[in-house]
């Protein structure tokens, strides 16, 4: 395998891993925000004028 081929292969693998990281990170953060909002909504009293407290 030539040096240029190896460099290209490593660059593509790095790009794939970075894209995978971005997608997974975004999904996890969205899930955490959604879960946090659901927990706050469930913990708030029915007639509370201060949601989230």
PQR file with spaces between the fields and no chain letter, atoms N, CA, C, O and H, PARSE charges and radii, in Angstrom:
ATOM       1  N    UNK     1       0.864   -1.188    0.000 -0.4000 1.5000
ATOM       2  CA   UNK     1       0.000    0.000    0.000 -0.0000 2.0000
ATOM       3  C    UNK     1       0.899    1.237    0.000  0.5500 1.7000
ATOM       4  O    UNK     1       1.847    1.338    0.779 -0.5500 1.4000
ATOM       5  N    UNK     2       0.584    2.147   -0.870 -0.4000 1.5000
ATOM       6  CA   UNK     2       1.404    3.354   -0.959 -0.0000 2.0000
ATOM       7  C    UNK     2       1.108    4.293    0.199  0.5500 1.7000
ATOM       8  O    UNK     2       0.089    4.175    0.879 -0.5500 1.4000
ATOM       9  H    UNK     2      -0.186    2.064   -1.502  0.4000 1.0000
ATOM      10  N    UNK     3       2.009    5.210    0.401 -0.4000 1.5000
ATOM      11  CA   UNK     3       1.862    6.177    1.488 -0.0000 2.0000
ATOM      12  C    UNK     3       0.647    7.079    1.262  0.5500 1.7000
ATOM      13  O    UNK     3      -0.050    7.432    2.213 -0.5500 1.4000
ATOM      14  H    UNK     3       2.837    5.306   -0.151  0.4000 1.0000
ATOM      15  N    UNK     4       0.397    7.446    0.017 -0.4000 1.5000
ATOM      16  CA   UNK     4      -0.765    8.291   -0.298 -0.0000 2.0000
ATOM      17  C    UNK     4      -2.061    7.520   -0.048  0.5500 1.7000
ATOM      18  O    UNK     4      -3.032    8.077    0.465 -0.5500 1.4000
ATOM      19  H    UNK     4       0.964    7.159   -0.756  0.4000 1.0000
ATOM      20  N    UNK     5      -2.071    6.250   -0.408 -0.4000 1.5000
ATOM      21  CA   UNK     5      -3.253    5.421   -0.160 -0.0000 2.0000
ATOM      22  C    UNK     5      -3.525    5.262    1.323  0.5500 1.7000
ATOM      23  O    UNK     5      -4.673    5.331    1.762 -0.5500 1.4000
ATOM      24  H    UNK     5      -1.283    5.798   -0.825  0.4000 1.0000
ATOM      25  N    UNK     6      -2.467    5.050    2.095 -0.4000 1.5000
ATOM      26  CA   UNK     6      -2.621    4.917    3.543 -0.0000 2.0000
ATOM      27  C    UNK     6      -3.134    6.217    4.161  0.5500 1.7000
ATOM      28  O    UNK     6      -4.014    6.192    5.020 -0.5500 1.4000
ATOM      29  H    UNK     6      -1.534    4.994    1.738  0.4000 1.0000
ATOM      30  N    UNK     7      -2.590    7.340    3.729 -0.4000 1.5000
ATOM      31  CA   UNK     7      -3.028    8.639    4.249 -0.0000 2.0000
ATOM      32  C    UNK     7      -4.489    8.892    3.896  0.5500 1.7000
ATOM      33  O    UNK     7      -5.247    9.399    4.723 -0.5500 1.4000
ATOM      34  H    UNK     7      -1.874    7.361    3.031  0.4000 1.0000
ATOM      35  N    UNK     8      -4.887    8.545    2.683 -0.4000 1.5000
ATOM      36  CA   UNK     8      -6.282    8.715    2.263 -0.0000 2.0000
ATOM      37  C    UNK     8      -7.205    7.836    3.095  0.5500 1.7000
ATOM      38  O    UNK     8      -8.262    8.280    3.542 -0.5500 1.4000
ATOM      39  H    UNK     8      -4.271    8.133    2.012  0.4000 1.0000
ATOM      40  N    UNK     9      -6.800    6.588    3.297 -0.4000 1.5000
ATOM      41  CA   UNK     9      -7.595    5.655    4.101 -0.0000 2.0000
ATOM      42  C    UNK     9      -7.765    6.182    5.523  0.5500 1.7000
ATOM      43  O    UNK     9      -8.875    6.185    6.055 -0.5500 1.4000
ATOM      44  H    UNK     9      -5.941    6.227    2.933  0.4000 1.0000
ATOM      45  N    UNK    10      -6.678    6.625    6.138 -0.4000 1.5000
ATOM      46  CA   UNK    10      -6.752    7.143    7.509 -0.0000 2.0000
ATOM      47  C    UNK    10      -7.609    8.405    7.586  0.5500 1.7000
ATOM      48  O    UNK    10      -8.339    8.601    8.558 -0.5500 1.4000
ATOM      49  H    UNK    10      -5.776    6.623    5.706  0.4000 1.0000
ATOM      50  N    UNK    11      -7.525    9.256    6.575 -0.4000 1.5000
ATOM      51  CA   UNK    11      -8.344   10.470    6.556 -0.0000 2.0000
ATOM      52  C    UNK    11      -9.824   10.120    6.451  0.5500 1.7000
ATOM      53  O    UNK    11     -10.655   10.737    7.118 -0.5500 1.4000
ATOM      54  H    UNK    11      -6.932    9.098    5.785  0.4000 1.0000
ATOM      55  N    UNK    12     -10.160    9.140    5.625 -0.4000 1.5000
ATOM      56  CA   UNK    12     -11.562    8.735    5.486 -0.0000 2.0000
ATOM      57  C    UNK    12     -12.084    8.091    6.765  0.5500 1.7000
ATOM      58  O    UNK    12     -13.222    8.340    7.163 -0.5500 1.4000
ATOM      59  H    UNK    12      -9.486    8.639    5.083  0.4000 1.0000
ATOM      60  N    UNK    13     -11.268    7.271    7.409 -0.4000 1.5000
ATOM      61  CA   UNK    13     -11.675    6.662    8.675 -0.0000 2.0000
ATOM      62  C    UNK    13     -11.889    7.742    9.730  0.5500 1.7000
ATOM      63  O    UNK    13     -12.867    7.697   10.475 -0.5500 1.4000
ATOM      64  H    UNK    13     -10.343    7.069    7.086  0.4000 1.0000
ATOM      65  N    UNK    14     -10.981    8.711    9.796 -0.4000 1.5000
ATOM      66  CA   UNK    14     -11.118    9.801   10.767 -0.0000 2.0000
ATOM      67  C    UNK    14     -12.379   10.616   10.490  0.5500 1.7000
ATOM      68  O    UNK    14     -13.086   10.997   11.423 -0.5500 1.4000
ATOM      69  H    UNK    14     -10.186    8.747    9.191  0.4000 1.0000
ATOM      70  N    UNK    15     -12.665   10.885    9.228 -0.4000 1.5000
ATOM      71  CA   UNK    15     -13.866   11.637    8.864 -0.0000 2.0000
ATOM      72  C    UNK    15     -15.126   10.874    9.252  0.5500 1.7000
ATOM      73  O    UNK    15     -16.079   11.462    9.763 -0.5500 1.4000
ATOM      74  H    UNK    15     -12.091   10.575    8.470  0.4000 1.0000
ATOM      75  N    UNK    16     -15.133    9.566    9.011 -0.4000 1.5000
ATOM      76  CA   UNK    16     -16.281    8.741    9.381 -0.0000 2.0000
ATOM      77  C    UNK    16     -16.491    8.744   10.894  0.5500 1.7000
ATOM      78  O    UNK    16     -17.618    8.900   11.366 -0.5500 1.4000
ATOM      79  H    UNK    16     -14.359    9.088    8.596  0.4000 1.0000
ATOM      80  N    UNK    17     -15.413    8.571   11.650 -0.4000 1.5000
ATOM      81  CA   UNK    17     -15.536    8.552   13.111 -0.0000 2.0000
ATOM      82  C    UNK    17     -16.009    9.903   13.646  0.5500 1.7000
ATOM      83  O    UNK    17     -16.797    9.954   14.590 -0.5500 1.4000
ATOM      84  H    UNK    17     -14.498    8.444   11.267  0.4000 1.0000
ATOM      85  N    UNK    18     -15.532   10.992   13.050 -0.4000 1.5000
ATOM      86  CA   UNK    18     -15.970   12.321   13.471 -0.0000 2.0000
ATOM      87  C    UNK    18     -17.462   12.507   13.185  0.5500 1.7000
ATOM      88  O    UNK    18     -18.194   13.028   14.027 -0.5500 1.4000
ATOM      89  H    UNK    18     -14.891   10.950   12.283  0.4000 1.0000
ATOM      90  N    UNK    19     -17.913   12.085   12.007 -0.4000 1.5000
ATOM      91  CA   UNK    19     -19.334   12.206   11.664 -0.0000 2.0000
ATOM      92  C    UNK    19     -20.184   11.354   12.601  0.5500 1.7000
ATOM      93  O    UNK    19     -21.250   11.788   13.039 -0.5500 1.4000
ATOM      94  H    UNK    19     -17.319   11.662   11.323  0.4000 1.0000
ATOM      95  N    UNK    20     -19.721   10.151   12.909 -0.4000 1.5000
ATOM      96  CA   UNK    20     -20.441    9.280   13.836 -0.0000 2.0000
ATOM      97  C    UNK    20     -20.530    9.924   15.219  0.5500 1.7000
ATOM      98  O    UNK    20     -21.582    9.891   15.857 -0.5500 1.4000
ATOM      99  H    UNK    20     -18.856    9.798   12.554  0.4000 1.0000
ATOM     100  N    UNK    21     -19.424   10.507   15.679 -0.4000 1.5000
ATOM     101  CA   UNK    21     -19.408   11.195   16.968 -0.0000 2.0000
ATOM     102  C    UNK    21     -20.418   12.337   16.989  0.5500 1.7000
ATOM     103  O    UNK    21     -21.155   12.494   17.962 -0.5500 1.4000
ATOM     104  H    UNK    21     -18.569   10.534   15.160  0.4000 1.0000
ATOM     105  N    UNK    22     -20.456   13.135   15.922 -0.4000 1.5000
ATOM     106  CA   UNK    22     -21.384   14.272   15.872 -0.0000 2.0000
ATOM     107  C    UNK    22     -22.834   13.806   15.944  0.5500 1.7000
ATOM     108  O    UNK    22     -23.634   14.392   16.673 -0.5500 1.4000
ATOM     109  H    UNK    22     -19.857   13.007   15.132  0.4000 1.0000
ATOM     110  N    UNK    23     -23.180   12.762   15.198 -0.4000 1.5000
ATOM     111  CA   UNK    23     -24.556   12.261   15.161 -0.0000 2.0000
ATOM     112  C    UNK    23     -24.958   11.695   16.519  0.5500 1.7000
ATOM     113  O    UNK    23     -26.039   12.001   17.022 -0.5500 1.4000
ATOM     114  H    UNK    23     -22.530   12.286   14.606  0.4000 1.0000
ATOM     115  N    UNK    24     -24.098   10.876   17.112 -0.4000 1.5000
ATOM     116  CA   UNK    24     -24.415   10.262   18.399 -0.0000 2.0000
ATOM     117  C    UNK    24     -24.492   11.326   19.486  0.5500 1.7000
ATOM     118  O    UNK    24     -25.395   11.291   20.321 -0.5500 1.4000
ATOM     119  H    UNK    24     -23.220   10.628   16.703  0.4000 1.0000
ATOM     120  N    UNK    25     -23.559   12.267   19.485 -0.4000 1.5000
ATOM     121  CA   UNK    25     -23.556   13.321   20.490 -0.0000 2.0000
ATOM     122  C    UNK    25     -24.836   14.151   20.404  0.5500 1.7000
ATOM     123  O    UNK    25     -25.436   14.481   21.427 -0.5500 1.4000
ATOM     124  H    UNK    25     -22.825   12.295   18.807  0.4000 1.0000
ATOM     125  N    UNK    26     -25.248   14.483   19.194 -0.4000 1.5000
ATOM     126  CA   UNK    26     -26.471   15.276   19.012 -0.0000 2.0000
ATOM     127  C    UNK    26     -27.702   14.510   19.502  0.5500 1.7000
ATOM     128  O    UNK    26     -28.580   15.087   20.143 -0.5500 1.4000
ATOM     129  H    UNK    26     -24.761   14.215   18.363  0.4000 1.0000
ATOM     130  N    UNK    27     -27.761   13.220   19.200 -0.4000 1.5000
ATOM     131  CA   UNK    27     -28.900   12.400   19.625 -0.0000 2.0000
ATOM     132  C    UNK    27     -28.951   12.268   21.143  0.5500 1.7000
ATOM     133  O    UNK    27     -30.025   12.346   21.739 -0.5500 1.4000
ATOM     134  H    UNK    27     -27.047   12.752   18.680  0.4000 1.0000
ATOM     135  N    UNK    28     -27.796   12.069   21.768 -0.4000 1.5000
ATOM     136  CA   UNK    28     -27.753   11.930   23.228 -0.0000 2.0000
ATOM     137  C    UNK    28     -28.157   13.237   23.896  0.5500 1.7000
ATOM     138  O    UNK    28     -28.940   13.224   24.845 -0.5500 1.4000
ATOM     139  H    UNK    28     -26.923   12.006   21.284  0.4000 1.0000
ATOM     140  N    UNK    29     -27.642   14.358   23.423 -0.4000 1.5000
ATOM     141  CA   UNK    29     -28.011   15.644   24.015 -0.0000 2.0000
ATOM     142  C    UNK    29     -29.503   15.914   23.856  0.5500 1.7000
ATOM     143  O    UNK    29     -30.135   16.429   24.779 -0.5500 1.4000
ATOM     144  H    UNK    29     -27.006   14.369   22.651  0.4000 1.0000
ATOM     145  N    UNK    30     -30.075   15.576   22.707 -0.4000 1.5000
ATOM     146  CA   UNK    30     -31.510   15.767   22.496 -0.0000 2.0000
ATOM     147  C    UNK    30     -32.312   14.888   23.455  0.5500 1.7000
ATOM     148  O    UNK    30     -33.308   15.334   24.025 -0.5500 1.4000
ATOM     149  H    UNK    30     -29.561   15.158   21.958  0.4000 1.0000
ATOM     150  N    UNK    31     -31.879   13.647   23.631 -0.4000 1.5000
ATOM     151  CA   UNK    31     -32.583   12.737   24.540 -0.0000 2.0000
ATOM     152  C    UNK    31     -32.505   13.240   25.980  0.5500 1.7000
ATOM     153  O    UNK    31     -33.487   13.160   26.719 -0.5500 1.4000
ATOM     154  H    UNK    31     -31.070   13.284   23.169  0.4000 1.0000
ATOM     155  N    UNK    32     -31.354   13.753   26.378 -0.4000 1.5000
ATOM     156  CA   UNK    32     -31.211   14.265   27.745 -0.0000 2.0000
ATOM     157  C    UNK    32     -32.088   15.492   27.970  0.5500 1.7000
ATOM     158  O    UNK    32     -32.714   15.626   29.022 -0.5500 1.4000
ATOM     159  H    UNK    32     -30.557   13.818   25.778  0.4000 1.0000
ATOM     160  N    UNK    33     -32.136   16.393   26.980 -0.4000 1.5000
ATOM     161  CA   UNK    33     -32.988   17.584   27.111 -0.0000 2.0000
ATOM     162  C    UNK    33     -34.453   17.180   27.208  0.5500 1.7000
ATOM     163  O    UNK    33     -35.191   17.712   28.038 -0.5500 1.4000
ATOM     164  H    UNK    33     -31.628   16.284   26.126  0.4000 1.0000
ATOM     165  N    UNK    34     -34.878   16.240   26.365 -0.4000 1.5000
ATOM     166  CA   UNK    34     -36.264   15.783   26.373 -0.0000 2.0000
ATOM     167  C    UNK    34     -36.599   15.128   27.705  0.5500 1.7000
ATOM     168  O    UNK    34     -37.651   15.393   28.286 -0.5500 1.4000
ATOM     169  H    UNK    34     -34.279   15.808   25.691  0.4000 1.0000
ATOM     170  N    UNK    35     -35.704   14.273   28.188 -0.4000 1.5000
ATOM     171  CA   UNK    35     -35.935   13.588   29.463 -0.0000 2.0000
ATOM     172  C    UNK    35     -35.987   14.595   30.606  0.5500 1.7000
ATOM     173  O    UNK    35     -36.831   14.476   31.495 -0.5500 1.4000
ATOM     174  H    UNK    35     -34.849   14.057   27.716  0.4000 1.0000
ATOM     175  N    UNK    36     -35.103   15.577   30.595 -0.4000 1.5000
ATOM     176  CA   UNK    36     -35.073   16.593   31.648 -0.0000 2.0000
ATOM     177  C    UNK    36     -36.375   17.393   31.664  0.5500 1.7000
ATOM     178  O    UNK    36     -36.911   17.684   32.733 -0.5500 1.4000
ATOM     179  H    UNK    36     -34.418   15.673   29.873  0.4000 1.0000
ATOM     180  N    UNK    37     -36.880   17.745   30.494 -0.4000 1.5000
ATOM     181  CA   UNK    37     -38.138   18.494   30.415 -0.0000 2.0000
ATOM     182  C    UNK    37     -39.300   17.644   30.927  0.5500 1.7000
ATOM     183  O    UNK    37     -40.193   18.156   31.602 -0.5500 1.4000
ATOM     184  H    UNK    37     -36.445   17.508   29.625  0.4000 1.0000
ATOM     185  N    UNK    38     -39.292   16.353   30.610 -0.4000 1.5000
ATOM     186  CA   UNK    38     -40.364   15.473   31.089 -0.0000 2.0000
ATOM     187  C    UNK    38     -40.318   15.330   32.607  0.5500 1.7000
ATOM     188  O    UNK    38     -41.360   15.320   33.262 -0.5500 1.4000
ATOM     189  H    UNK    38     -38.567   15.937   30.061  0.4000 1.0000
ATOM     190  N    UNK    39     -39.121   15.219   33.164 -0.4000 1.5000
ATOM     191  CA   UNK    39     -38.979   15.087   34.619 -0.0000 2.0000
ATOM     192  C    UNK    39     -39.456   16.359   35.309  0.5500 1.7000
ATOM     193  O    UNK    39     -40.163   16.295   36.314 -0.5500 1.4000
ATOM     194  H    UNK    39     -38.274   15.227   32.632  0.4000 1.0000
ATOM     195  N    UNK    40     -39.069   17.521   34.770 -0.4000 1.5000
ATOM     196  CA   UNK    40     -39.505   18.793   35.367 -0.0000 2.0000
ATOM     197  C    UNK    40     -41.019   18.936   35.291  0.5500 1.7000
ATOM     198  O    UNK    40     -41.647   19.392   36.246 -0.5500 1.4000
ATOM     199  H    UNK    40     -38.495   17.573   33.953  0.4000 1.0000
ATOM     200  N    UNK    41     -41.609   18.550   34.161 -0.4000 1.5000
ATOM     201  CA   UNK    41     -43.062   18.661   34.001 -0.0000 2.0000
ATOM     202  C    UNK    41     -43.780   17.730   34.971  0.5500 1.7000
ATOM     203  O    UNK    41     -44.823   18.091   35.515 -0.5500 1.4000
ATOM     204  H    UNK    41     -41.098   18.180   33.385  0.4000 1.0000
ATOM     205  N    UNK    42     -43.237   16.545   35.191 -0.4000 1.5000
ATOM     206  CA   UNK    42     -43.869   15.587   36.100 -0.0000 2.0000
ATOM     207  C    UNK    42     -43.708   16.011   37.554  0.5500 1.7000
ATOM     208  O    UNK    42     -44.561   15.697   38.384 -0.5500 1.4000
ATOM     209  H    UNK    42     -42.389   16.252   34.748  0.4000 1.0000
ATOM     210  N    UNK    43     -42.627   16.720   37.877 -0.4000 1.5000
ATOM     211  CA   UNK    43     -42.359   17.104   39.261 -0.0000 2.0000
ATOM     212  C    UNK    43     -43.114   18.366   39.665  0.5500 1.7000
ATOM     213  O    UNK    43     -43.298   18.615   40.856 -0.5500 1.4000
ATOM     214  H    UNK    43     -41.934   16.976   37.203  0.4000 1.0000
ATOM     215  N    UNK    44     -43.553   19.166   38.695 -0.4000 1.5000
ATOM     216  CA   UNK    44     -44.240   20.422   39.010 -0.0000 2.0000
ATOM     217  C    UNK    44     -45.644   20.121   39.526  0.5500 1.7000
ATOM     218  O    UNK    44     -46.339   19.278   38.959 -0.5500 1.4000
ATOM     219  H    UNK    44     -43.403   18.964   37.727  0.4000 1.0000
ATOM     220  N    UNK    45     -46.068   20.790   40.583 -0.4000 1.5000
ATOM     221  CA   UNK    45     -47.451   20.621   41.066 -0.0000 2.0000
ATOM     222  C    UNK    45     -48.451   21.068   40.005  0.5500 1.7000
ATOM     223  O    UNK    45     -48.118   21.858   39.122 -0.5500 1.4000
ATOM     224  H    UNK    45     -45.504   21.475   41.044  0.4000 1.0000
ATOM     225  N    UNK    46     -49.657   20.567   40.096 -0.4000 1.5000
ATOM     226  CA   UNK    46     -50.683   20.858   39.089 -0.0000 2.0000
ATOM     227  C    UNK    46     -50.935   22.348   38.916  0.5500 1.7000
ATOM     228  O    UNK    46     -50.926   22.847   37.790 -0.5500 1.4000
ATOM     229  H    UNK    46     -49.927   19.926   40.814  0.4000 1.0000
ATOM     230  N    UNK    47     -51.160   23.068   40.011 -0.4000 1.5000
ATOM     231  CA   UNK    47     -51.508   24.479   39.915 -0.0000 2.0000
ATOM     232  C    UNK    47     -50.338   25.407   40.121  0.5500 1.7000
ATOM     233  O    UNK    47     -50.535   26.565   40.489 -0.5500 1.4000
ATOM     234  H    UNK    47     -51.167   22.663   40.925  0.4000 1.0000
ATOM     235  N    UNK    48     -49.141   24.944   39.898 -0.4000 1.5000
ATOM     236  CA   UNK    48     -47.953   25.750   40.171 -0.0000 2.0000
ATOM     237  C    UNK    48     -47.844   26.904   39.185  0.5500 1.7000
ATOM     238  O    UNK    48     -47.992   26.721   37.977 -0.5500 1.4000
ATOM     239  H    UNK    48     -48.982   24.003   39.599  0.4000 1.0000
ATOM     240  N    UNK    49     -47.584   28.096   39.715 -0.4000 1.5000
ATOM     241  CA   UNK    49     -47.369   29.243   38.847 -0.0000 2.0000
ATOM     242  C    UNK    49     -45.891   29.374   38.503  0.5500 1.7000
ATOM     243  O    UNK    49     -45.512   30.220   37.695 -0.5500 1.4000
ATOM     244  H    UNK    49     -47.464   28.245   40.697  0.4000 1.0000
ATOM     245  N    UNK    50     -45.055   28.536   39.117 -0.4000 1.5000
ATOM     246  CA   UNK    50     -43.617   28.545   38.853 -0.0000 2.0000
ATOM     247  C    UNK    50     -43.181   27.161   38.390  0.5500 1.7000
ATOM     248  O    UNK    50     -42.668   26.379   39.190 -0.5500 1.4000
ATOM     249  H    UNK    50     -45.364   27.848   39.774  0.4000 1.0000
ATOM     250  N    UNK    51     -43.376   26.844   37.104 -0.4000 1.5000
ATOM     251  CA   UNK    51     -42.983   25.514   36.632 -0.0000 2.0000
ATOM     252  C    UNK    51     -41.474   25.321   36.759  0.5500 1.7000
ATOM     253  O    UNK    51     -40.693   26.243   36.524 -0.5500 1.4000
ATOM     254  H    UNK    51     -43.793   27.479   36.454  0.4000 1.0000
ATOM     255  N    UNK    52     -41.091   24.134   37.127 -0.4000 1.5000
ATOM     256  CA   UNK    52     -39.676   23.843   37.261 -0.0000 2.0000
ATOM     257  C    UNK    52     -39.147   24.019   38.657  0.5500 1.7000
ATOM     258  O    UNK    52     -37.993   23.676   38.913 -0.5500 1.4000
ATOM     259  H    UNK    52     -41.725   23.385   37.318  0.4000 1.0000
ATOM     260  N    UNK    53     -39.931   24.533   39.567 -0.4000 1.5000
ATOM     261  CA   UNK    53     -39.457   24.718   40.949 -0.0000 2.0000
ATOM     262  C    UNK    53     -39.935   23.600   41.818  0.5500 1.7000
ATOM     263  O    UNK    53     -39.640   23.578   43.013 -0.5500 1.4000
ATOM     264  H    UNK    53     -40.868   24.811   39.360  0.4000 1.0000
